């Protein structure tokens, strides 16, 4: 199904997110599910809680809510810092986490208009910008 503007929409009439946003949401949900399962097997309330936060951020990303963008900025920013600190401590297995976190951050920072559609749009109160009354 598609609407008149050519944007794809689902069966409820809501537009599908762009491919990059969908990939970011899928990565975030997988990341969250890993934490939920890992936290549950280790009996870690903190791990399960963090995983549930990640799943919520993924849902907000998928629906293109502003809080999803902010949540992803925090989650992936802190995740990249944590992974970089582990790399500096000598644990090189976190290199992929740094790359993925930075790629998601870069994508979301360069495509913020999906979450903030009126960003950078200014509205003028006067109809004609050149009409100033300084002709006297």
Beta strands, then each sheet from edge to edge (+ up, - down):
end
